[in-house]
Amino acid sequence: PAATVMAPEKSPTFAASSRPQWLPVFLLVWIAGVGLMTTRFCLAACGAGRLRRSAVPLDSPKLRAAVADLCQKLGMKRFGGVYLSEKITQPLALGCLRPIVLLPARAITGLPEEAVFAALAHELAHIRRLDLPVNALQRVAETVLFFHPAVWILSRCIRQERELACDDLAVTATGERVAYAEMLESFAREA
């Protein structure tokens, strides 16, 4: 009698049997979302670069002395400087490696001196607290985890807390609560 050899029964591979059917679709949607968010991040970075290149250095000795005083009060060694831009309506800080402060050109002529100092103090506080590189990392997290609502909620809370912390530092550095409130109100009217 001839012995018959039976071939072992082939079992499906682990990867093929356990992979959900929706995974390839989810992966494609995630890749497309990350691509769109990356494009958004890059466009914002290019816009910031254009703002930086078009800005004019501030040449007021009085304002430069005020900036030096604020830097000393905030414990800052150096930063990229203060510039004026006609393309913005709100003061802002730009740059992770060599941060600068941009002031709207109308701020110099249309606001009281104390309000300009208060705006400078707020933006310098962002630089002092390293908010600019932290914001860049926050944007990376938003890009990778764009699909999760908790990321957006947490991100909004972080931004609000960041602004409040800088408000506190600015008021502490200038000692001018009323001027600071007037500055916030005047820029809120512009927005």
C-alpha positions as semicolon CSV with decimal commas, in nm:
position;residue;x (nm);y (nm);z (nm)
1;P;0,000;0,000;0,000
2;A;0,129;0,336;-0,101
3;A;0,128;0,602;0,160
4;T;-0,024;0,926;0,057
5;V;0,140;1,239;0,175
6;M;-0,098;1,513;0,257
7;A;0,017;1,868;0,216
8;P;-0,026;2,081;0,526
9;E;-0,324;2,309;0,508
10;K;-0,221;2,665;0,429
11;S;-0,351;2,920;0,671
12;P;-0,402;3,278;0,563
13;T;-0,122;3,509;0,662
14;F;-0,167;3,714;0,976
15;A;-0,137;4,050;0,802
16;A;-0,395;3,974;0,535
17;S;-0,648;3,828;0,774
18;S;-0,630;4,094;1,044
19;R;-0,613;4,409;0,830
20;P;-0,944;4,595;0,826
21;Q;-1,094;4,668;0,487
22;W;-1,118;5,042;0,558
23;L;-0,748;5,087;0,640
24;P;-0,631;5,170;0,284
25;V;-0,908;5,431;0,247
26;F;-0,823;5,583;0,587
27;L;-0,455;5,594;0,493
28;L;-0,528;5,774;0,164
29;V;-0,752;6,028;0,338
30;W;-0,486;6,086;0,607
31;I;-0,211;6,135;0,347
32;A;-0,430;6,382;0,155
33;G;-0,511;6,569;0,477
34;V;-0,146;6,589;0,581
35;G;-0,063;6,713;0,232
36;L;-0,321;6,991;0,254
37;M;-0,215;7,091;0,605
38;T;0,152;7,092;0,500
39;T;0,062;7,319;0,208
40;R;-0,118;7,552;0,451
41;F;0,187;7,555;0,681
42;C;0,426;7,627;0,392
43;L;0,207;7,908;0,254
44;A;0,197;8,070;0,599
45;A;0,577;8,043;0,624
46;C;0,619;8,199;0,278
47;G;0,381;8,481;0,374
48;A;0,582;8,546;0,690
49;G;0,899;8,555;0,482
50;R;0,745;8,809;0,243
51;L;0,637;9,025;0,537
52;R;0,987;9,010;0,682
53;R;1,154;9,105;0,353
54;S;0,917;9,396;0,288
55;A;0,950;9,544;0,637
56;V;1,152;9,857;0,704
57;P;1,381;9,879;1,010
58;L;1,264;10,117;1,279
59;D;1,488;10,423;1,298
60;S;1,342;10,609;1,596
61;P;1,609;10,649;1,867
62;K;1,340;10,699;2,131
63;L;1,165;10,375;2,035
64;R;1,498;10,189;2,019
65;A;1,573;10,305;2,374
66;A;1,227;10,187;2,484
67;V;1,290;9,847;2,322
68;A;1,625;9,816;2,501
69;D;1,455;9,903;2,830
70;L;1,177;9,649;2,771
71;C;1,430;9,381;2,677
72;Q;1,616;9,445;3,000
73;K;1,294;9,426;3,205
74;L;1,194;9,102;3,031
75;G;1,541;8,950;3,073
76;M;1,614;8,926;2,701
77;K;1,965;8,939;2,565
78;R;1,901;9,006;2,195
79;F;1,654;8,961;1,917
80;G;1,632;9,055;1,549
81;G;1,494;9,406;1,596
82;V;1,178;9,606;1,538
83;Y;1,047;9,672;1,189
84;L;0,757;9,862;1,035
85;S;0,522;9,714;0,777
86;E;0,236;9,868;0,584
87;K;0,095;9,521;0,508
88;I;-0,025;9,444;0,861
89;T;-0,284;9,592;1,093
90;Q;-0,176;9,421;1,416
91;P;0,170;9,401;1,577
92;L;0,328;9,059;1,550
93;A;0,644;8,865;1,618
94;L;0,798;8,656;1,338
95;G;1,072;8,398;1,309
96;C;1,197;8,106;1,512
97;L;1,574;8,144;1,477
98;R;1,609;8,521;1,461
99;P;1,276;8,662;1,574
100;I;1,169;9,016;1,493
101;V;0,878;9,237;1,593
102;L;0,668;9,389;1,316
103;L;0,463;9,698;1,391
104;P;0,198;9,836;1,158
105;A;0,320;10,162;1,007
106;R;0,010;10,341;1,134
107;A;0,102;10,241;1,492
108;I;0,383;10,493;1,499
109;T;0,167;10,782;1,384
110;G;-0,182;10,689;1,501
111;L;-0,129;10,559;1,853
112;P;-0,009;10,723;2,173
113;E;0,348;10,642;2,269
114;E;0,241;10,432;2,570
115;A;0,020;10,214;2,350
116;V;0,310;10,150;2,110
117;F;0,534;10,053;2,405
118;A;0,259;9,821;2,533
119;A;0,230;9,652;2,192
120;L;0,608;9,613;2,178
121;A;0,612;9,464;2,528
122;H;0,350;9,206;2,430
123;E;0,537;9,095;2,118
124;L;0,869;9,088;2,304
125;A;0,702;8,869;2,566
126;H;0,620;8,618;2,290
127;I;0,986;8,612;2,194
128;R;1,102;8,588;2,556
129;R;0,870;8,294;2,626
130;L;0,986;8,112;2,308
131;D;0,629;8,109;2,181
132;L;0,735;8,121;1,816
133;P;0,917;7,784;1,804
134;V;0,648;7,631;2,027
135;N;0,384;7,756;1,785
136;A;0,573;7,594;1,497
137;L;0,574;7,261;1,683
138;Q;0,205;7,308;1,756
139;R;0,144;7,354;1,383
140;V;0,332;7,030;1,310
141;A;0,109;6,846;1,560
142;E;-0,199;6,999;1,396
143;T;-0,072;6,883;1,058
144;V;-0,011;6,522;1,159
145;L;-0,321;6,488;1,379
146;F;-0,553;6,712;1,176
147;F;-0,837;6,462;1,196
148;H;-0,871;6,466;1,575
149;P;-1,101;6,733;1,722
150;A;-0,920;6,724;2,057
151;V;-0,604;6,852;1,886
152;W;-0,790;7,161;1,758
153;I;-0,960;7,227;2,092
154;L;-0,632;7,191;2,281
155;S;-0,453;7,406;2,025
156;R;-0,708;7,686;2,062
157;C;-0,674;7,671;2,443
158;I;-0,293;7,686;2,418
159;R;-0,313;7,993;2,192
160;Q;-0,549;8,172;2,430
161;E;-0,332;8,093;2,732
162;R;-0,023;8,207;2,542
163;E;-0,183;8,544;2,472
164;L;-0,294;8,586;2,834
165;A;0,056;8,501;2,962
166;C;0,209;8,759;2,727
167;D;-0,049;9,016;2,837
168;D;0,059;8,961;3,198
169;L;0,429;8,990;3,111
170;A;0,368;9,306;2,907
171;V;0,174;9,476;3,187
172;T;0,442;9,375;3,437
173;A;0,720;9,511;3,213
174;T;0,550;9,841;3,132
175;G;0,352;9,894;3,452
176;E;0,087;10,063;3,238
177;R;-0,241;9,872;3,272
178;V;-0,456;10,151;3,130
179;A;-0,229;10,213;2,830
180;Y;-0,221;9,839;2,765
181;A;-0,602;9,816;2,772
182;E;-0,625;10,115;2,537
183;M;-0,379;9,952;2,298
184;L;-0,583;9,630;2,293
185;E;-0,901;9,825;2,233
186;S;-0,753;10,031;1,948
187;F;-0,619;9,722;1,768
188;A;-0,949;9,539;1,824
189;R;-1,126;9,824;1,644
190;E;-0,889;9,780;1,348
191;A;-0,947;9,405;1,316
